[in-house]
Structure formats: structure tokens, C-alpha cells
């Protein structure tokens, strides 16, 4: 999605390099913005004091450019120490991307260098989060269902829901819907061009040739497979049951039940 939007808006002859995506769309977990908000190092600040910097950090993000600013988040739509992870006053709208949890279990296991069973444990954990490190702030997820439910509370007028599978199977319709939601007026051939420039194969080839700065040390590749339905040949019946039992209702609503 970041690659598509970057290619669409910049409209360059060649595909935007994946290592430039973080310059186009910020991450809300980037510690850099919190350090700017604090006026220096975060050392010595408590978790509560750091979280209190969120509104100012996000204000700095949105004020960094005269045009619209895109920000990536992995957080559930929740609060921490009474402070929202997403500052409403700085947010025009949101594109929420959901993926079949049966495939998420495989993808997250590879991304994090853990077993699929550990990945399922993480997805089923209401307290699931990732800790602060040298470059990122803590991030809060909750269970897969918690995450979906939290974002469904966002004002529906300003929320655009996208299934990962539709990005793969119906790219024209899906990405055109995103463009319409954003109110961007561009010809259809520009949308088609951006879709082509941001295909999984293009991103995968770029990573293979040049590497990807966002690839975690625990993963051999960031753009590993990108397929839908991989769970059918990878997960055991017991693993499928664990996921379906935990997330049945939301999987049914989204068409993900096996």
C-alpha cells in the first residue's frame, strides 16, 4: 500500500525504490519524532512520560510537509497511560488493511524468526505487543480480533477497509477504491501504472538486488511470499483449529473461515 501510494503520487517513470518508502510514509513508532518532541534524548523518561509525547510527536509529523502526510501504524486503536496511540486532531482518515489470520500466522512467524505455534500464541494474546528498542517506540496489538475490532470503532466516514487478499486478486478495483477514498483525481492509466510498479514481484526483485532497510534481522527476506491461502499447505489441522476457535466471528464476517 505504501509503495502504491508513493508511486501514484510521485508518478515517476520508474518504480519508487523500496528504501525510499520510509521517507514517503512515516512510521508512528519512529523514536526520532519522540526525541524531537522531547527536545533531546528519551533516556531517563518513564514509559508514561514517553507516551505523553505522542500528540506532539504526531503534530511534528503532520507539520513536516505542506501536503498530506501518510503515517504507517501497527498499533491497535487504543490508549496507553490514557494517551491514544493515534491522535485524532492530527488524523484526517485511515486505511485499514486486514489479512486472513491463517496466513498472518505464517507470515509473522517468518518475519519474527519464531515457530508458527509461537506466532499463533502471539496472535491470540490480548496483551500482545513489541517492546521499545533503540529505534522504535513500544507497539500494542492485542489479539488479531482485538485489533480488527478496535479499528472498526473509527468513524466509518473516514475509514477505508481493505482486505489484503483483494489487493492481490482484484488490484484494479481495490486500489481504485483507495484512490477514490483519498479524493485523489488522477487518470485510470496512472492508477494502473502505480499498481504495476508496486506489485509484490517488483518489490521482491528490488529487495533481492538492493536489500531492504526495514527487513528485521530475524528474517531472511521481508518480501517473502505475499500469497493468499498459503495456510492450506502449511498449517496443521490443529493449528487451523486454534486460530479459528479464537477468531471465528470476525473470520466469518470477513470471509476467512476455511
Secondary structure per residue as TSV (DSSP state, phi and psi in degrees):
chain	resnum	aa	ss	phi	psi
A	1	X	-	360.0	-43.7
A	2	X	H	-61.7	-42.1
A	3	X	H	-64.4	-43.3
A	4	X	H	-59.4	-49.6
A	5	X	H	-64.3	-39.4
A	6	X	H	-63.8	-45.9
A	7	X	H	-66.2	-39.0
A	8	X	H	-63.5	-49.1
A	9	X	H	-76.2	-40.4
A	10	X	H	-77.7	-30.6
A	11	X	-	50.7	51.0
A	12	X	-	-84.2	159.7
A	13	X	S	-61.3	-39.5
A	14	X	S	-109.1	161.2
A	15	X	-	-61.9	140.6
A	16	X	-	-64.0	136.9
A	17	X	-	-67.6	136.2
A	18	X	G	-60.6	-26.3
A	19	X	G	-80.1	2.2
A	20	X	G	-103.0	-4.2
A	21	X	H	-65.1	-34.3
A	22	X	H	-69.1	-18.7
A	23	X	H	-82.3	-27.4
A	24	X	H	-82.1	-48.0
A	25	X	E	-121.9	115.7
A	26	X	E	-71.1	166.2
A	27	X	E	-108.4	133.8
A	28	X	T	-70.2	-10.2
A	29	X	T	-93.2	-3.7
A	30	X	B	-61.2	119.6
A	31	X	H	-64.8	-25.2
A	32	X	H	-49.7	-44.7
A	33	X	H	-69.3	-34.3
A	34	X	H	-70.0	-36.4
A	35	X	H	-66.5	-38.2
A	36	X	H	-63.7	-41.5
A	37	X	H	-66.1	-33.9
A	38	X	H	-83.1	-15.4
A	39	X	T	77.4	22.9
A	40	X	S	157.0	-158.7
A	41	X	-	-62.9	150.2
A	42	X	-	-90.3	-1.0
A	43	X	T	-57.8	134.2
A	44	X	T	91.1	-12.1
A	45	X	-	-84.2	144.9
A	46	X	-	-76.9	166.0
A	47	X	H	-58.5	-38.1
A	48	X	H	-67.2	-40.7
A	49	X	H	-66.5	-37.6
A	50	X	H	-66.1	-44.1
A	51	X	H	-63.8	-32.5
A	52	X	T	-65.0	-17.4
A	53	X	T	-79.9	-11.0
A	54	X	H	-53.4	-50.7
A	55	X	H	-58.4	-41.8
A	56	X	H	-68.7	-40.2
A	57	X	H	-61.2	-42.8
A	58	X	H	-73.6	-27.5
A	59	X	H	-66.1	-39.1
A	60	X	H	-64.4	-38.2
A	61	X	H	-61.0	-51.4
A	62	X	H	-71.7	-21.6
A	63	X	T	-91.3	-0.7
A	64	X	S	-75.9	-16.7
A	65	X	S	-139.6	151.8
A	66	X	S	-73.0	-27.5
A	67	X	S	-91.2	-179.3
A	68	X	-	-59.5	141.5
A	69	X	-	-113.0	126.9
A	70	X	E	-96.5	135.9
A	71	X	E	-130.6	127.8
A	72	X	E	-87.9	136.8
A	73	X	-	-135.0	145.4
A	74	X	-	-105.7	-5.9
A	75	X	S	-71.0	148.6
A	76	X	-	-71.2	160.0
A	77	X	S	-81.9	86.8
A	78	X	-	-146.6	-176.8
A	79	X	E	-118.4	158.7
A	80	X	E	-139.2	124.6
A	81	X	T	55.2	33.4
A	82	X	T	79.7	3.2
A	83	X	E	-110.0	127.3
A	84	X	E	-65.9	142.3
A	85	X	S	-66.3	-29.3
A	86	X	S	-116.8	119.4
A	87	X	-	-81.1	112.4
A	88	X	G	-58.0	-39.7
A	89	X	G	-65.8	-19.3
A	90	X	G	-105.4	6.2
A	91	X	-	-117.6	119.7
A	92	X	S	-83.4	-37.1
A	93	X	-	-174.1	-178.9
A	94	X	E	-146.3	141.8
A	95	X	E	-107.4	117.8
A	96	X	E	-106.2	122.8
A	97	X	E	-105.5	122.1
A	98	X	E	-114.0	147.0
A	99	X	-	-134.7	147.6
A	100	X	-	-51.1	122.2
A	101	X	H	-62.0	-22.9
A	102	X	H	-65.3	-35.7
A	103	X	H	-84.1	-31.6
A	104	X	H	-59.4	-38.4
A	105	X	H	-58.0	-39.9
A	106	X	H	-72.9	-47.1
A	107	X	H	-62.0	-45.8
A	108	X	H	-69.0	-33.9
A	109	X	H	-61.0	-46.2
A	110	X	H	-67.7	-39.7
A	111	X	H	-64.2	-37.7
A	112	X	H	-99.2	-5.3
A	113	X	T	68.6	37.9
A	114	X	-	-124.8	172.2
A	115	X	-	-76.7	162.6
A	116	X	H	-64.0	-38.0
A	117	X	H	-63.0	-39.4
A	118	X	H	-66.7	-36.2
A	119	X	H	-63.9	-41.9
A	120	X	H	-64.4	-41.6
A	121	X	H	-56.1	-43.1
A	122	X	H	-65.0	-45.6
A	123	X	H	-66.4	-23.3
A	124	X	T	-98.4	5.6
A	125	X	-	-96.7	116.3
A	126	X	T	-61.3	-22.0
A	127	X	T	-100.5	15.4
A	128	X	-	-58.4	129.3
A	129	X	E	-159.2	174.3
A	130	X	E	-124.6	140.0
A	131	X	-	-78.0	166.5
A	132	X	-	-65.5	143.8
A	133	X	-	-133.2	-165.2
A	134	X	S	-65.2	-23.9
A	135	X	S	-118.1	-19.5
A	136	X	B	-126.1	150.6
A	137	X	-	-81.3	163.1
A	138	X	-	-60.6	149.4
A	139	X	E	-128.7	141.3
A	140	X	E	-115.9	130.6
A	141	X	-	-116.6	-43.5
A	142	X	-	71.0	-167.7
A	143	X	-	-72.9	167.4
A	144	X	H	-56.2	-44.6
A	145	X	H	-67.0	-40.9
A	146	X	H	-55.1	-44.3
A	147	X	H	-63.1	-48.4
A	148	X	H	-60.3	-47.1
A	149	X	H	-60.9	-41.3
A	150	X	H	-60.8	-43.4
A	151	X	H	-77.0	-19.1
A	152	X	T	-71.3	-11.1
A	153	X	T	-84.5	-9.8
A	154	X	S	-64.8	145.0
A	155	X	-	-51.4	114.8
A	156	X	G	-59.9	-22.3
A	157	X	G	-65.7	-27.1
A	158	X	G	-115.6	16.6
A	159	X	E	-119.6	131.9
A	160	X	E	-118.5	118.2
A	161	X	E	-93.8	127.8
A	162	X	E	-129.2	128.5
A	163	X	E	-85.5	132.2
A	164	X	H	-53.9	-40.9
A	165	X	H	-62.9	-33.9
A	166	X	H	-71.6	-28.8
A	167	X	H	-62.9	-32.7
A	168	X	H	-82.9	-45.7
A	169	X	H	-89.5	-28.6
A	170	X	-	-133.6	59.5
A	171	X	H	-60.9	-41.3
A	172	X	H	-59.1	-53.2
A	173	X	H	-66.3	-42.5
A	174	X	H	-66.7	-49.6
A	175	X	H	-73.7	-29.5
A	176	X	H	-64.3	-35.2
A	177	X	H	-64.7	-37.2
A	178	X	H	-65.4	-44.5
A	179	X	H	-61.7	-42.4
A	180	X	H	-63.2	-43.8
A	181	X	H	-59.0	-40.8
A	182	X	H	-76.8	-12.3
A	183	X	T	73.9	26.1
A	184	X	-	-88.9	126.5
A	185	X	-	-99.1	101.9
A	186	X	-	-138.5	154.2
A	187	X	-	-67.6	157.0
A	188	X	H	-60.5	-34.1
A	189	X	H	-68.1	-25.7
A	190	X	H	-72.8	-36.0
A	191	X	H	-66.3	-45.3
A	192	X	H	-61.1	-39.7
A	193	X	H	-64.1	-43.9
A	194	X	H	-66.1	-35.5
A	195	X	H	-63.1	-45.4
A	196	X	H	-64.1	-41.3
A	197	X	H	-71.5	-18.1
A	198	X	T	-113.2	18.2
A	199	X	-	-63.1	155.7
A	200	X	H	-59.3	-37.1
A	201	X	H	-64.3	-41.2
A	202	X	H	-62.5	-46.2
A	203	X	H	-63.6	-41.0
A	204	X	H	-62.9	-43.2
A	205	X	H	-65.7	-38.9
A	206	X	H	-62.6	-43.1
A	207	X	H	-64.1	-41.0
A	208	X	H	-61.7	-38.0
A	209	X	H	-82.2	-40.1
A	210	X	H	-120.9	-5.9
A	211	X	-	78.0	169.9
A	212	X	-	-137.0	121.9
A	213	X	T	-63.2	-20.9
A	214	X	T	-93.6	0.5
A	215	X	-	-69.1	126.2
A	216	X	-	-72.2	154.3
A	217	X	T	-61.8	-24.0
A	218	X	T	-78.0	-10.1
A	219	X	-	-115.6	141.1
A	220	X	S	-70.3	-36.5
A	221	X	-	-140.8	149.3
A	222	X	S	-83.6	-50.1
A	223	X	S	-90.8	85.9
A	224	X	-	-85.4	-61.2
A	225	X	-	-130.3	-53.7
A	226	X	-	72.5	11.2
A	227	X	-	-86.6	159.2
A	228	X	S	-106.8	137.6
A	229	X	S	85.8	11.3
A	230	X	T	-62.5	-25.3
A	231	X	H	-58.1	-27.2
A	232	X	H	-61.8	-28.5
A	233	X	H	-110.5	-1.7
A	234	X	H	-112.9	-44.1
A	235	X	S	-80.0	146.9
A	236	X	-	-81.3	160.8
A	237	X	H	-56.5	-36.4
A	238	X	H	-65.7	-39.3
A	239	X	H	-68.6	-39.8
A	240	X	H	-60.3	-45.1
A	241	X	H	-60.9	-42.6
A	242	X	H	-60.0	-40.5
A	243	X	H	-73.5	-46.3
A	244	X	H	-64.6	-41.5
A	245	X	H	-61.4	-35.3
A	246	X	H	-81.1	-25.6
A	247	X	H	-132.0	23.5
A	248	X	H	-51.3	-50.3
A	249	X	H	-62.7	-46.3
A	250	X	H	-72.9	-33.0
A	251	X	H	-64.9	-38.5
A	252	X	H	-65.4	-43.4
A	253	X	H	-63.0	-33.8
A	254	X	T	-96.5	2.9
A	255	X	T	77.4	30.6
A	256	X	-	-106.0	-2.3
A	257	X	-	-66.5	135.9
A	258	X	-	-71.1	360.0
